[in-house]
Amino acid sequence: MKIFSLGIDQLTINDIKNAGFNVVTQNVYPDPAHTEGHMLMVTSDQVPVQALSELRHKYPSSMILYLYLQKGIRGYQAVHMLCESLGLYFIPPRSTSSAVIEKIRFILEEDVEERSNLVGFFGSGPGIGCTSVAKLFARRIAAAGLRVLVLGLDLYDPGYDRKATISLDKLRPKLTGKMIHDEDFEQLIRQDGYLYLPGNYDYLSVQDYLEEEIEYFLARAGANADVVIADFGSIPESAAWYVGMQKSSLRMIVTHPKHEYRLEPLLELAGHIDLRPQDFQLIINRSNVEEISSSKNMALRFGTEILLELPYYQPLQESLPLGKKELQHVDDKVHSLLVSMGLAPEAKKKGIFL
């Protein structure tokens, strides 16, 4: 990613370069063909506010960062609003070079996240059914004709046959050496139309996993699948859990009204990495009408949305035995998920006029 700079002072450019970015200084407007897919950073001294619309049309395929330098009593909110409407990123007056660098990082991370095909499943407590619900979604996504990988990234309890021919800990040397190849994913266990990697069986190595290893693995998996379903489990004390929270394009929390006391600290912890309750979808597993506290009240309390409620099934079943009605409901949610990820066309909605 190149950053084409026009009108930015040299000290700021030096700081941006020192932060690891590739900056190309310009004295004139660069060729739009050269900036396609890259970033163009300009100031209000070079481009007046009234010329912003023309700038957007001239560089339709570039990310544009607009540094507004005019200091005055009128404020800059109207200019910021105009930038938003044109799809430009805005930097207010008196911003330091570190603020500009943080904005660039935010833009680039946002750009990566928009292309993410990772769906993360997190449990509110051990035994809540995080793995079985993740596999349910994987099964229905695979039934839609997409290539799906299910990664067991619960480092504490894989929840699968302990004699598995492949698991996360067996791939660990390749993770450490960043030597995961495409053919490694073909060795995963085939289940119900998707490929499954059981989690970590080596409990002594749980704390040894590094965030950069998990990030690398998720990137390689994402390049080898249409959708990656990652089961991050219920214990937020691992590198995988933190990376999953940050990198997932969609975050599902498998929970139950009885786990309300667990959900509160979980969401508080997520708040420390700038995630809000509305960034999560709740899946109520083992729902029971006799529960004292309703799942709707729980969702209202925390400000989250309920994606799905699954009834109670007898334990020790690898695959949830959904009835026809529940299966259709899951498929509707799966379709919405795929639409949000750009992997399925949006269904035409018929309006009803009363």
Backbone hydrogen bonds in HBPLUS format (Angstrom, degrees):
<---DONOR---> <-ACCEPTOR-->    atom                        ^
c    i                          cat <-CA-CA->   ^        H-A-AA   ^      H-
h    n   atom  resd res      DA  || num        DHA   H-A  angle D-A-AA Bond
n    s   type  num  typ     dist DA aas  dist angle  dist       angle   num
A0039-MET N   A0002-LYS O   3.02 MM  37  6.27 175.7  2.02 169.7 168.4     1
A0003-ILE N   A0022-ASN O   2.84 MM  19  6.09 154.7  1.91 163.3 167.1     2
A0024-VAL N   A0003-ILE O   2.81 MM  21  5.97 165.8  1.83 146.7 150.2     3
A0004-PHE N   A0039-MET O   2.77 MM  35  6.10 165.4  1.79 164.7 160.0     4
A0041-MET N   A0004-PHE O   2.73 MM  37  5.99 173.0  1.73 169.9 170.8     5
A0005-SER N   A0024-VAL O   2.88 MM  19  6.00 164.8  1.91 145.6 149.6     6
A0026-GLN N   A0005-SER O   2.73 MM  21  5.67 151.9  1.81 168.9 168.5     7
A0006-LEU N   A0041-MET O   2.91 MM  35  6.22 158.2  1.96 172.0 174.9     8
A0013-ILE N   A0009-ASP O   3.13 MM   4  6.44 158.9  2.17 150.2 156.7     9
A0014-ASN N   A0010-GLN O   2.87 MM   4  6.10 157.9  1.92 151.3 156.8    10
A0015-ASP N   A0011-LEU O   3.02 MM   4  6.31 156.9  2.08 146.7 152.6    11
A0016-ILE N   A0012-THR O   2.96 MM   4  6.22 155.4  2.02 149.9 156.6    12
A0017-LYS N   A0013-ILE O   2.92 MM   4  6.19 157.5  1.97 150.8 156.9    13
A0018-ASN N   A0014-ASN O   2.87 MM   4  6.09 156.6  1.93 148.4 155.2    14
A0019-ALA N   A0015-ASP O   3.04 MM   4  6.24 127.4  2.32 135.2 148.4    15
A0019-ALA N   A0016-ILE O   3.17 MM   3  5.08 134.5  2.39  91.9 104.6    16
A0021-PHE N   A0016-ILE O   3.37 MM   5  6.02 162.3  2.41 149.6 147.5    17
A0020-GLY N   A0017-LYS O   2.92 MM   3  5.32 158.5  1.97 112.1 117.4    18
A0034-HIS N   A0031-ASP O   2.84 MM   3  5.37 138.7  2.01 115.9 127.3    19
A0035-THR N   A0031-ASP O   3.33 MM   4  6.74 141.8  2.49 147.5 158.2    20
A0038-HIS N   A0035-THR O   2.81 MM   3  5.05 160.0  1.85 135.2 135.3    21
A0037-GLY N   A0061-SER O   2.87 MM  24  5.92 170.4  1.88 145.2 148.1    22
A0063-MET N   A0038-HIS O   2.98 MM  25  6.24 160.9  2.02 154.4 157.7    23
A0040-LEU N   A0063-MET O   2.71 MM  23  6.11 159.4  1.75 164.5 171.4    24
A0065-LEU N   A0040-LEU O   2.82 MM  25  6.19 161.8  1.86 154.1 159.5    25
A0042-VAL N   A0065-LEU O   2.99 MM  23  6.39 156.5  2.04 165.3 172.8    26
A0067-LEU N   A0042-VAL O   2.82 MM  25  6.14 172.2  1.83 158.9 161.4    27
A0046-GLN N   A0043-THR O   3.13 MM   3  5.45 135.3  2.34 102.7 113.4    28
A0047-VAL N   A0043-THR O   2.94 MM   4  6.20 160.4  1.98 150.5 157.0    29
A0044-SER N   A0067-LEU O   2.92 MM  23  6.20 136.0  2.11 165.0 157.3    30
A0051-ALA N   A0048-PRO O   2.88 MM   3  5.46 158.8  1.92 118.8 126.1    31
A0052-LEU N   A0049-VAL O   3.12 MM   3  5.46 169.7  2.13 117.9 119.4    32
A0055-LEU N   A0051-ALA O   3.00 MM   4  6.27 149.5  2.09 146.2 155.4    33
A0056-ARG N   A0052-LEU O   2.94 MM   4  6.26 155.7  2.00 152.8 158.2    34
A0057-HIS N   A0053-SER O   3.14 MM   4  6.44 157.2  2.19 146.7 152.2    35
A0058-LYS N   A0054-GLU O   2.96 MM   4  6.15 142.9  2.11 142.0 152.6    36
A0059-TYR N   A0055-LEU O   3.03 MM   4  6.27 144.8  2.16 147.3 155.6    37
A0089-TYR N   A0064-ILE O   2.87 MM  25  6.11 175.7  1.88 169.8 168.4    38
A0066-TYR N   A0089-TYR O   2.74 MM  23  5.99 175.6  1.74 160.3 160.8    39
A0091-ILE N   A0066-TYR O   2.87 MM  25  6.02 148.5  1.97 164.8 156.8    40
A0068-TYR N   A0091-ILE O   2.99 MM  23  6.03 165.1  2.01 164.0 165.9    41
A0079-VAL N   A0076-TYR O   3.08 MM   3  5.31 120.2  2.46 101.9 116.3    42
A0080-HIS N   A0076-TYR O   2.96 MM   4  6.26 158.9  2.00 155.1 161.8    43
A0081-MET N   A0077-GLN O   2.87 MM   4  6.09 157.7  1.92 148.4 154.2    44
A0082-LEU N   A0078-ALA O   3.02 MM   4  6.25 151.6  2.10 139.7 147.2    45
A0083-CYS N   A0079-VAL O   2.94 MM   4  6.25 158.2  1.99 150.8 156.3    46
A0084-GLU N   A0080-HIS O   2.98 MM   4  6.30 157.4  2.03 150.1 156.2    47
A0085-SER N   A0081-MET O   3.02 MM   4  6.31 156.7  2.08 147.8 153.6    48
A0086-LEU N   A0082-LEU O   3.06 MM   4  6.31 135.9  2.26 143.4 155.3    49
A0086-LEU N   A0083-CYS O   3.14 MM   3  5.13 130.3  2.40  95.2 108.5    50
A0087-GLY N   A0083-CYS O   2.98 MM   4  6.07 111.7  2.46 140.9 157.7    51
A0088-LEU N   A0083-CYS O   2.79 MM   5  4.76 170.1  1.80 147.3 144.9    52
A0087-GLY N   A0084-GLU O   3.20 MM   3  5.15 154.8  2.27  99.5 107.1    53
A0099-ALA N   A0096-THR O   3.12 MM   3  5.19 123.4  2.46  95.7 109.6    54
A0100-VAL N   A0096-THR O   3.11 MM   4  6.51 150.8  2.20 145.8 153.9    55
A0101-ILE N   A0097-SER O   2.92 MM   4  6.20 155.5  1.98 147.6 154.2    56
A0102-GLU N   A0098-SER O   2.96 MM   4  6.17 157.8  2.01 144.5 150.2    57
A0103-LYS N   A0099-ALA O   3.02 MM   4  6.22 151.4  2.10 141.6 149.2    58
A0104-ILE N   A0100-VAL O   2.97 MM   4  6.28 154.5  2.03 148.0 154.8    59
A0105-ARG N   A0101-ILE O   2.95 MM   4  6.25 161.8  1.98 152.4 157.0    60
A0106-PHE N   A0102-GLU O   2.91 MM   4  6.12 156.5  1.97 145.6 152.3    61
A0107-ILE N   A0103-LYS O   2.92 MM   4  6.18 158.6  1.96 150.5 155.7    62
A0108-LEU N   A0104-ILE O   2.97 MM   4  6.22 165.2  1.99 154.9 158.3    63
A0109-GLU N   A0105-ARG O   2.88 MM   4  6.02 160.6  1.91 152.0 157.6    64
A0110-GLU N   A0106-PHE O   2.87 MM   4  5.98 156.3  1.93 146.0 153.2    65
A0111-ASP N   A0107-ILE O   2.90 MM   4  6.13 150.2  1.99 144.1 152.5    66
A0112-VAL N   A0108-LEU O   3.08 MM   4  6.33 148.5  2.18 141.6 149.2    67
A0113-GLU N   A0109-GLU O   2.87 MM   4  6.11 161.5  1.91 151.6 157.1    68
A0114-GLU N   A0110-GLU O   3.02 MM   4  6.20 150.1  2.11 146.7 153.5    69
A0115-ARG N   A0112-VAL O   3.02 MM   3  5.43 143.5  2.16 107.4 117.9    70
A0116-SER N   A0113-GLU O   3.01 MM   3  4.99 160.9  2.05 105.4 111.5    71
A0228-VAL N   A0117-ASN O   2.94 MM 111  6.06 173.8  1.94 156.4 156.0    72
A0249-SER N   A0118-LEU O   2.89 MM 131  5.68 153.6  1.96 148.4 155.4    73
A0119-VAL N   A0228-VAL O   2.86 MM 109  6.17 167.2  1.88 173.3 175.3    74
A0230-ALA N   A0119-VAL O   2.98 MM 111  6.24 170.2  1.99 160.0 162.1    75
A0120-GLY N   A0250-LEU O   2.92 MM 130  6.22 159.7  1.96 173.8 167.9    76
A0252-MET N   A0120-GLY O   2.80 MM 132  6.09 175.4  1.81 168.5 169.8    77
A0121-PHE N   A0230-ALA O   2.87 MM 109  6.09 160.2  1.90 176.1 173.4    78
A0232-PHE N   A0121-PHE O   2.92 MM 111  5.91 156.8  1.97 160.8 168.0    79
A0122-PHE N   A0252-MET O   2.77 MM 130  6.07 159.9  1.81 163.5 170.6    80
A0254-VAL N   A0122-PHE O   2.71 MM 132  6.10 155.6  1.77 159.1 166.7    81
A0123-GLY N   A0233-GLY O   2.89 MM 110  5.39 171.4  1.90 121.6 123.3    82
A0124-SER N   A0254-VAL O   3.01 MM 130  6.26 145.0  2.14 173.0 166.4    83
A0128-ILE N   A0125-GLY O   3.25 MM   3  5.81 145.3  2.38 144.3 141.4    84
A0133-VAL N   A0129-GLY O   3.04 MM   4  6.16 158.9  2.09 154.1 159.6    85
A0134-ALA N   A0130-CYS O   2.98 MM   4  6.11 157.0  2.03 145.7 152.6    86
A0135-LYS N   A0131-THR O   2.95 MM   4  6.18 156.7  2.00 150.1 156.3    87
A0136-LEU N   A0132-SER O   2.98 MM   4  6.14 140.1  2.14 134.8 145.8    88
A0137-PHE N   A0133-VAL O   3.13 MM   4  6.47 160.5  2.17 152.5 154.9    89
A0138-ALA N   A0134-ALA O   3.02 MM   4  6.28 156.9  2.07 143.9 151.1    90
A0139-ARG N   A0135-LYS O   2.85 MM   4  5.98 155.9  1.90 146.7 152.5    91
A0140-ARG N   A0136-LEU O   3.16 MM   4  6.44 158.6  2.20 148.7 153.4    92
A0141-ILE N   A0137-PHE O   2.90 MM   4  6.07 153.8  1.96 151.7 159.4    93
A0142-ALA N   A0138-ALA O   2.89 MM   4  6.00 160.2  1.93 148.4 154.1    94
A0143-ALA N   A0139-ARG O   3.00 MM   4  6.20 141.7  2.15 135.1 145.7    95
A0144-ALA N   A0141-ILE O   3.00 MM   3  5.17 142.4  2.15  99.5 110.9    96
A0145-GLY N   A0142-ALA O   2.92 MM   3  5.30 157.1  1.98 113.5 117.3    97
A0226-ASP N   A0147-ARG O   2.90 MM  79  5.18 144.5  2.03 131.7 143.2    98
A0227-VAL N   A0147-ARG O   3.20 MM  80  6.58 158.9  2.24 160.0 163.3    99
A0195-LEU N   A0148-VAL O   3.10 MM  47  6.45 168.6  2.11 157.5 159.8   100
A0149-LEU N   A0227-VAL O   3.14 MM  78  6.63 157.5  2.20 156.7 163.7   101
A0229-ILE N   A0149-LEU O   2.79 MM  80  6.05 168.6  1.80 173.0 174.4   102
A0150-VAL N   A0195-LEU O   2.74 MM  45  6.06 162.5  1.77 167.8 171.2   103
A0197-LEU N   A0150-VAL O   2.86 MM  47  6.24 160.3  1.90 169.2 175.5   104
A0151-LEU N   A0229-ILE O   2.84 MM  78  6.30 157.0  1.90 158.2 166.0   105
A0231-ASP N   A0151-LEU O   2.91 MM  80  6.12 167.1  1.93 162.7 166.7   106
A0152-GLY N   A0197-LEU O   2.71 MM  45  5.61 143.8  1.84 156.0 167.6   107
A0153-LEU N   A0231-ASP O   2.82 MM  78  5.46 139.9  1.98 135.2 147.2   108
A0164-ALA N   A0161-ASP O   3.20 MM   3  5.61 138.9  2.38 122.7 120.6   109
A0170-LYS N   A0167-SER O   3.09 MM   3  5.31 127.3  2.38 100.9 114.7   110
A0171-LEU N   A0167-SER O   3.23 MM   4  6.61 132.9  2.46 144.1 156.8   111
A0168-LEU N   A0198-PRO O   3.00 MM  30  6.31 138.6  2.18 136.2 147.8   112
A0168-LEU N   A0199-GLY O   3.23 MM  31  4.97 139.5  2.40 110.7 116.0   113
A0171-LEU N   A0168-LEU O   3.04 MM   3  5.19 136.0  2.24  99.9 112.5   114
A0172-ARG N   A0169-ASP O   3.21 MM   3  4.86 150.9  2.30  91.2  99.9   115
A0174-LYS N   A0171-LEU O   2.95 MM   3  5.48 123.5  2.28 114.5 128.6   116
A0175-LEU N   A0171-LEU O   3.00 MM   4  6.31 145.7  2.12 148.2 158.4   117
A0175-LEU N   A0172-ARG O   2.94 MM   3  4.85 118.4  2.33  95.4 112.1   118
A0176-THR N   A0172-ARG O   2.85 MM   4  6.12 165.8  1.87 166.7 168.3   119
A0177-GLY N   A0173-PRO O   3.09 MM   4  6.24 155.5  2.15 140.5 146.9   120
A0179-MET N   A0174-LYS O   2.76 MM   5  4.78 168.7  1.77 145.6 149.7   121
A0178-LYS N   A0175-LEU O   3.03 MM   3  4.89 154.3  2.10 100.0 108.0   122
A0184-ASP N   A0181-HIS O   2.99 MM   3  5.43 145.7  2.11 110.2 120.2   123
A0185-PHE N   A0182-ASP O   3.14 MM   3  5.78 142.1  2.29 114.0 122.2   124
A0186-GLU N   A0183-GLU O   3.11 MM   3  5.16 136.3  2.31  96.5 108.7   125
A0187-GLN N   A0184-ASP O   3.17 MM   3  5.39 153.2  2.25 102.2 110.3   126
A0188-LEU N   A0185-PHE O   3.35 MM   3  5.55 165.8  2.37 104.6 108.6   127
A0189-ILE N   A0196-TYR O   2.97 MM   7  4.96 142.5  2.11 155.0 143.9   128
A0196-TYR N   A0189-ILE O   2.66 MM   7  4.96 161.1  1.69 144.5 151.5   129
A0191-GLN N   A0194-TYR O   2.90 MM   3  5.46 169.4  1.91 160.0 163.6   130
A0194-TYR N   A0191-GLN O   2.87 MM   3  5.46 173.3  1.87 133.8 135.0   131
A0205-SER N   A0202-ASP O   3.01 MM   3  5.69 157.7  2.06 118.6 125.4   132
A0206-VAL N   A0203-TYR O   3.35 MM   3  5.44 170.1  2.36 108.0 110.5   133
A0208-ASP N   A0205-SER O   2.90 MM   3  5.06 149.1  2.00 108.0 118.2   134
A0213-GLU N   A0210-LEU O   3.05 MM   3  5.28 129.8  2.32 101.8 114.9   135
A0214-ILE N   A0210-LEU O   3.24 MM   4  6.66 157.7  2.29 152.9 158.1   136
A0215-GLU N   A0211-GLU O   2.88 MM   4  6.14 162.8  1.91 155.6 160.8   137
A0216-TYR N   A0212-GLU O   3.00 MM   4  6.04 156.8  2.06 137.0 143.2   138
A0217-PHE N   A0213-GLU O   2.96 MM   4  6.19 160.4  2.00 147.6 153.0   139
A0218-LEU N   A0214-ILE O   2.90 MM   4  6.11 164.2  1.93 155.2 158.9   140
A0219-ALA N   A0215-GLU O   3.00 MM   4  6.17 152.8  2.07 145.1 152.7   141
A0220-ARG N   A0216-TYR O   3.00 MM   4  6.28 157.2  2.05 151.1 156.8   142
A0221-ALA N   A0217-PHE O   2.87 MM   4  6.09 159.1  1.91 150.0 156.4   143
A0222-GLY N   A0218-LEU O   2.83 MM   4  5.94 158.9  1.88 145.2 151.2   144
A0223-ALA N   A0219-ALA O   3.19 MM   4  6.39 140.1  2.36 138.0 147.2   145
A0224-ASN N   A0221-ALA O   2.89 MM   3  5.11 152.3  1.97 107.3 116.6   146
A0237-GLU N   A0235-ILE O   2.83 MM   2  5.63 142.0  1.98  99.7  91.7   147
A0242-TYR N   A0238-SER O   3.36 MM   4  6.73 164.3  2.39 151.6 154.1   148
A0243-VAL N   A0239-ALA O   3.00 MM   4  6.18 165.3  2.02 153.9 158.3   149
A0244-GLY N   A0240-ALA O   2.84 MM   4  5.92 159.6  1.88 148.6 155.0   150
A0245-MET N   A0241-TRP O   3.00 MM   4  6.24 154.5  2.07 146.9 153.2   151
A0246-GLN N   A0242-TYR O   3.17 MM   4  6.40 152.5  2.25 143.7 150.5   152
A0247-LYS N   A0243-VAL O   2.81 MM   4  5.89 158.5  1.85 159.0 164.9   153
A0248-SER N   A0244-GLY O   3.11 MM   4  5.57 151.8  2.19 141.7 144.6   154
A0281-GLN N   A0251-ARG O   2.95 MM  30  6.30 153.3  2.02 159.1 167.1   155
A0253-ILE N   A0281-GLN O   2.84 MM  28  6.17 164.8  1.87 161.3 165.3   156
A0283-ILE N   A0253-ILE O   2.90 MM  30  6.01 163.0  1.93 149.5 147.9   157
A0255-THR N   A0283-ILE O   2.96 MM  28  6.18 162.6  1.99 152.4 156.8   158
A0285-ASN N   A0255-THR O   2.96 MM  30  6.05 160.3  2.00 170.6 172.7   159
A0259-HIS N   A0256-HIS O   2.73 MM   3  5.27 156.8  1.78 121.7 129.9   160
A0260-GLU N   A0257-PRO O   3.21 MM   3  5.45 149.7  2.31 116.8 115.3   161
A0262-ARG N   A0259-HIS O   2.87 MM   3  5.11 136.5  2.06 104.0 117.3   162
A0263-LEU N   A0259-HIS O   2.91 MM   4  6.18 148.3  2.01 155.0 165.2   163
A0264-GLU N   A0260-GLU O   3.36 MM   4  6.56 154.2  2.43 150.3 153.4   164
A0266-LEU N   A0262-ARG O   3.34 MM   4  6.45 151.1  2.43 143.0 151.3   165
A0267-LEU N   A0263-LEU O   2.96 MM   4  6.19 158.5  2.01 157.0 160.6   166
A0268-GLU N   A0264-GLU O   3.03 MM   4  6.26 150.4  2.12 146.9 156.0   167
A0269-LEU N   A0265-PRO O   2.90 MM   4  6.05 154.1  1.96 142.9 149.0   168
A0270-ALA N   A0266-LEU O   3.04 MM   4  6.35 154.7  2.11 142.0 149.0   169
A0271-GLY N   A0267-LEU O   2.96 MM   4  6.16 136.2  2.16 135.7 147.3   170
A0271-GLY N   A0268-GLU O   3.09 MM   3  4.97 124.2  2.42  90.0 104.8   171
A0272-HIS N   A0269-LEU O   3.05 MM   3  5.41 144.3  2.18 105.2 115.0   172
A0273-ILE N   A0270-ALA O   3.06 MM   3  5.52 153.5  2.14 109.0 117.0   173
A0275-LEU N   A0270-ALA O   3.15 MM   5  5.41 151.7  2.24 135.3 136.7   174
A0274-ASP N   A0271-GLY O   3.12 MM   3  4.97 142.2  2.27 111.9 107.8   175
A0279-ASP N   A0276-ARG O   2.82 MM   3  5.40 162.5  1.85 122.4 128.2   176
A0280-PHE N   A0277-PRO O   3.12 MM   3  5.75 161.7  2.16 121.1 123.2   177
A0282-LEU N   A0305-GLU O   2.80 MM  23  6.03 174.6  1.80 163.7 165.0   178
A0307-LEU N   A0282-LEU O   2.71 MM  25  5.56 156.7  1.77 148.2 156.3   179
A0284-ILE N   A0308-LEU O   2.83 MM  24  6.22 153.2  1.91 164.2 160.8   180
A0310-LEU N   A0284-ILE O   2.76 MM  26  6.07 170.6  1.77 174.1 175.9   181
A0287-SER N   A0310-LEU O   2.78 MM  23  5.77 168.8  1.79 158.9 155.5   182
A0291-GLU N   A0288-ASN O   3.14 MM   3  5.79 168.2  2.15 122.8 124.3   183
A0298-MET N   A0294-SER O   3.17 MM   4  6.47 154.8  2.23 144.2 151.3   184
A0299-ALA N   A0295-SER O   2.93 MM   4  6.19 158.3  1.98 148.9 154.1   185
A0300-LEU N   A0296-LYS O   2.94 MM   4  6.16 158.5  1.99 148.9 154.8   186
A0301-ARG N   A0297-ASN O   2.94 MM   4  6.11 152.2  2.02 144.8 152.3   187
A0302-PHE N   A0298-MET O   3.21 MM   4  6.51 154.5  2.28 148.4 153.6   188
A0303-GLY N   A0299-ALA O   2.86 MM   4  5.83 126.2  2.16 142.9 157.3   189
A0304-THR N   A0299-ALA O   3.09 MM   5  5.07 147.0  2.20 142.3 145.5   190
A0322-LEU N   A0320-LEU O   2.96 MM   2  5.76 131.8  2.19 109.5  94.9   191
A0327-LEU N   A0323-GLY O   2.87 MM   4  5.98 158.1  1.92 154.0 160.9   192
A0328-GLN N   A0324-LYS O   3.05 MM   4  6.22 155.2  2.11 144.3 150.1   193
A0329-HIS N   A0325-LYS O   3.07 MM   4  6.33 152.3  2.15 144.3 152.2   194
A0330-VAL N   A0326-GLU O   2.89 MM   4  6.21 154.9  1.96 149.5 156.1   195
A0331-ASP N   A0327-LEU O   2.90 MM   4  6.15 160.5  1.94 148.4 153.9   196
A0332-ASP N   A0328-GLN O   2.96 MM   4  6.21 147.6  2.06 143.6 151.9   197
A0333-LYS N   A0329-HIS O   3.14 MM   4  6.46 155.1  2.20 144.6 150.7   198
A0334-VAL N   A0330-VAL O   2.80 MM   4  6.08 154.3  1.86 152.9 161.3   199
A0335-HIS N   A0331-ASP O   2.89 MM   4  6.07 154.9  1.95 144.1 150.4   200
A0336-SER N   A0332-ASP O   3.08 MM   4  6.37 156.3  2.13 143.3 149.4   201
A0337-LEU N   A0333-LYS O   2.92 MM   4  6.18 152.4  1.99 145.5 153.5   202
A0338-LEU N   A0334-VAL O   2.92 MM   4  6.22 158.7  1.96 152.2 157.1   203
A0339-VAL N   A0335-HIS O   2.90 MM   4  6.14 153.8  1.97 150.6 158.0   204
A0340-SER N   A0336-SER O   3.01 MM   4  6.23 158.6  2.06 146.9 152.2   205
A0341-MET N   A0337-LEU O   3.17 MM   4  6.45 131.6  2.42 137.9 150.5   206
A0341-MET N   A0338-LEU O   3.21 MM   3  5.07 132.4  2.45  91.2 103.9   207
A0343-LEU N   A0338-LEU O   2.76 MM   5  4.97 158.4  1.80 159.4 153.5   208
A0342-GLY N   A0339-VAL O   3.00 MM   3  5.03 159.9  2.04 105.0 110.9   209
